[in-house]
Amino acid sequence: MKQKIRVLLVCLGNICRSPLAAAILQMHLKQRKLENYFFIDSAGTSDYHVGASSDARAVSVAADYGVSLQHLARQFKTEDFAAFDYILVMDHLNYDAVISHANVAEYYDKVFLVRTFDDQANGLYDVPDPYYGSDEDFAEVCDILKRSLAGFIDFLQQEGELHVE
Ligand code: 4NP
């Protein structure tokens, strides 16, 4: 494979769902020995928590899954469209916020609701925002993200995007 596949995970605050999603994607890639073929980052559509560490509940649930969160929050910017191949958003609000920055037609095609790849989505395409929720809500987010991101890697393989030599 010539170039790394660049994937940006996006939520609202970049302290709960998207850093968890980035870490879970890294975990899946490591298990499949594909980590060298990817560049992964995360961002938030808001500036509410720029520079902050991930939410303590996200760090805790990630640790339960054997995943370490060390991200500092940053805000999504228009330049991210050129810098990434896939922009995976957590919910419809994130989708609308990201798309509002798309000033080139091809950029629209880079943006996906991450639950598009969840084989148990059952028509619910939002990853619920756990910020005002409980520890159980964070665990549910983890389960959704594990399925969705495994599905995303399967999608890339089916599309022939992963030409591992
Ligand atoms: P996230 O969760 O988008 O998954 O990082 C949130 C974090 C902060 C806020 C909302 C959601 N907030 O309103 O500050």
Boltz pocket constraint, residues with backbone or C-beta under 6 A from the ligand:
constraints:
  - pocket:
      binder: B
      contacts: [[A, 11], [A, 12], [A, 13], [A, 14], [A, 15], [A, 16], [A, 17], [A, 18], [A, 44], [A, 48], [A, 129], [A, 130], [A, 131]]
      max_distance: 6.0
